[in-house]
Amino acid sequence: MRDDDKQAIVDALGPAGAVKFEEPMSRHTTLRIGGPVDAWVEPDGVEALARVRRVCAERGIVGRAFGSGSNLLVRDGGVRGVAFSLKKMTGVRVDGAEITVEAGASTGKLLKVATEHELGGVEFLGGVPGTVGGGMIMNAGTYLGEFKDVTVEVRAVDDKGAVVVRDNAGCGFRYRHSDIPAADVVTGALLRLKTRPRGEIEQAVRDLRDRRKSREPHGVPNAGSIFKNPPNDYAGRLIEACGLKGRRVGGAEVSPVHANWLVNADGATAKDFLELVEIVRAAVVERFGIRLELEVKVVGEDS
């Protein structure tokens, strides 16, 4: 990125946030993998975000949003352009049965606030990492539900710096996916929940967390489930049936605990990880004739 582009970004943001240049993305992904991004920008509100996006549009600088990096693999060469982080935009406001939440709020914070107000509907977030913005884009969920079940509208700033509001249907929610454009930066959402006794909410969340804890690896960098479940089956079952638990490429490993979790066992690179992904895919295709689709998002350039 040219020096004048960097200065333009700094000027557009002003005092309303923070910016870092050549920031290692390994600091911002739960896999602890990824080369540097040209500019890491943390606006503290929608107006600041829109200003920077307009400047980027004028200068031909690409940009995209990054949440907590819990569902993300960044290639070793890093990311060109701007990475927008909404870590300074974490507000949650309750009005009756409706919750207005900013995209940088963690899924845990949203669940906590809903529980305190005895509002059910987001129990599916128990133990699910990440931010609300990222959760909206991928329609995050568990067997208890998903974001599409409770979302009224989603707000975003597009790549020209304009504010866009989409209703539920306009988001195109489906299994672990949405039609929200990749170029948009989701800034918040309006959710509609239902009254539910706090004790019932807490029990449902406790059951979900216990189930996840008993089945998922802990204490090692990971991005959660790597592949989407194919129709009427489970990716983990297919991978395990191929005898791939514990298979490694460099520092990347198919978890011995859950086969649909590929983890950073020992200083893995993105190259290691992607090679292991293809080994898993090839084995499942050969045995079952099914090509697994990635749930984790892959971005950036090779080194």
N, C-alpha and C positions, 0 to 999 in steps of 0.2 A: 504494500500500500504506500502510495506517495505521501511525502510529508505534508503537502497542501491538503490532501484528502483527510489526513489525520487531524490537522488543525480545524478543518471545516466541521468535522464531527465534534471536536471539543467545543467549538464555538456554538454549535447548534444545541448541544446538551446544556451548556452553561453550568450553573451551580446545581441544577436539578438532576443529580445523579453522579455516576463515576464511570471512568473509562480506563481500560488497560490495553496496551498494544503488545502483540506477540505473546499473548497469554496462553500457556500450555493447557490444552483441553483435558489432559489427564487429571487436572485439578478439579474438573467440573463434571466428571462422569463416574458413576458408581463402579464401573469396570476398571477405573484408574488407567485408562488407555486413551491416547490421542495426541497428535501433534498440535502445534500452536495455531491460534486463530489470529487473523490480522488485527481485529479490534474486538474487545469484549466490553459491551456497553450495558450499564445498569441504570436506566432511567427511573426516576422516582414517581412518575405519573404518566397518564396517557398523552398529555400535551407535549412533554419532553420527548417521549417516544415518537410521536408524530413529527416533531421538528427534525429529529435525526433521520427518520425514514424519508422525509422530503428531500433533505440534503443528499442522502444516498441515491435517491432516484435521479436527481439532477446530475450527479457525477457518475452514474452507472455502477455504483457499488452494490453488490448483492448483500442481502441480510436475511437471517432467519432467527427464530426464537429457540432458546435452550432453557429447559426447566432445571430440574435437579440432576439430569443426566442418568436417570435410572432405567431408561429404556433405549439406550443410545450407544452406538459404537462409532467412534471417530477414527478415521484412517490415520496412519502414521505421518503423512505429509501435512496434516492439519486442515484448516478451513480458511478459504479465501473470503474476504469481505468482513461483515460484521455479525457477531453473535450477540443477540439481545437476551439479557437475563432480567427477569422481573422480580428478583429477590427483594427489591425494595417496595414491591406492590403486593401486599399480603393481607389486605383488609377483608373482614367478614362481617356482614351486617344482617341482622335478623329482623323481619317485619312480618309478624304473624306466622304463617306457614311457609313464607318465602325467604330465601337466603340469597343475598347478593354477595358474591365472592370474587376477589381479584385473583388473577391467574397465577400470581407468584405464591399464593397461600399453599401450604403443604396439604396433602390429602388428610394427614393426621389432624391438622388444625381444623379443617372443615368438619371432620367427623366429631371432634371434641365439642365444637360449638353447637352442632346439631343435637348431640346427646344432652348437653347442658340445658337446652331448650325443649327437650323431649320431642324432637322431630325425627321421625324415622324415614328411611329411604336411602341413606348413604352408608348403611351398615356394611355394604360390600367393600368399603374402603379399609376395613380392619386389616392392618398388616400390609396394605398396598403402599409402596413408596411413591415418591414423586410429588409433583405440583398439580394444581387444578388445571392449569393451561395445557400441560402435557397430557393429562388425563382426558381432557375434552378431545384433543386431536386424535388420540388413539381409542377413544371410547373405552377407557379402562373399566375393568369390572372383575367380578368373581362369580361363583355360583349363586350368590345372593342378589346379584343385579349388576347394572352398569350405568354409566352416566346418562345414556339416552333415556333411561326410565324416569329421570327426575329433572332434566334440563328443559327450561322454557325458552331461553335464548342465550346466544353466545355473542360477545362483543370482541372485536379485533381491530387492529390497524393494518391496512394493506400495504403493499410495497410502494405505493405512491404517497403514503402518509394520511390516507383518508380513513375515518372511522366507519366500520361496517358492522351491522347488527343482523344476525341470522336467527330465525326461529328454529325450533327443533327439527322440523322437516327439512329446512334449508341447510342443516348441518350434514345431512346424509349419513347419520349414524348407522353402523352395522358392526358385526363382530370384530372387535379390536381395530376399528378403522372409522374414519369419517371423511366427508368430502370437503372439509375446511381446507382451503388452499395452503400448500406448504409454505408459500411466500407470506401468508398472513401471520401476524403476531397476535395471538389470542390475549386479550387483556382482562377478561372477566366473564362471568356468567350469572344468570338468574336461575335459581333452582326452586322448584315447588315440592315440598315434602308433606308428610302426613303426621299428625299427632300420634305418638306412641309412648307408652310408659318407659321411663329411663331404665328401669330394671330389665325390661325386655330387650331394649337396644343393647345394653351392656352384655347381656347373656349371649345374644346373637353374635356380637363382635368377639366375645371371648371364645366361643365355639369355633369361629372362623380362624382366629389367630392360633388357637391350639392345633387345629387341623394343618395350617400352613407350617407351623413350627415343627411338627413331627415329620413333615414330608420334604422340607426344603433345606438346602445347605446354609450354614451360617459361618461367619468369621472369615469369609474369603470374598474378594471383590467380584461382583457379578452384576448382571443386568436383568435378573429374573428369568422368566420363561423366554427362550430364544426363538422358538418356532410356534406358530399358531397351531391349535389343534385342528386336524382335518375333520370333515363331517363324520359324526358318529364314531369318533375314535380319539385317542390321545397321543400327542407327539412323543411324550415321555415313554409310553408303552412300546411304541414302534422302535424307538432308538434303543431302549433296553433289550428288546427282543433281538436286535442285531448284535448284541454283545459288546456295545460301545461304552458302557460305563467305565470311567477311568482312562479312556483313550486320550492321548495327549499329542499336541503339536507345539513344540517349544514350551512356553509357559501356559498355554491354553489347555483346558481339560474338560471333558464331559464329566460332570460331577458324579462321584460314586453314590451320592445320596439321591439325586433326582436327575434322570437322564436328559430332561429338557432344559437343564440349567448348564450352560457352558460357562466356566468360571476362569478367572485369572489366578491360576494356582501359584505362579512363580514368575513375575515380571513379563507377562505376555505382551506381545505387540499385536496391533490390529491385523497384521499379516498372518501371524500364528492363528488368530481367532478365525479369520475368514477361511483359511485352509482347513481348519477343523470343521467349520460349517459345511464345506463342500464334501468332506469325507463322510459326514453324517448323512447329508442329503443323498449321496450316491449309494450308500449302504441301504437306506430305506427304499429308494427307488428299485434297487436290484431285488430286494426281498419281497417288498409289498406293492411295487408299482405306484407308489404315492410320492409326489414331490412336495416336501415340506416347505411352507411359506414362512419367511422370517416375520417374527413379531417385533424384534428389535429393529430400530432404524439405523441405517448405515450412512454416514455422511463424510465429506471431506475428500482429500486426495491422497494417493499413494506417495510414499517418500521417494 
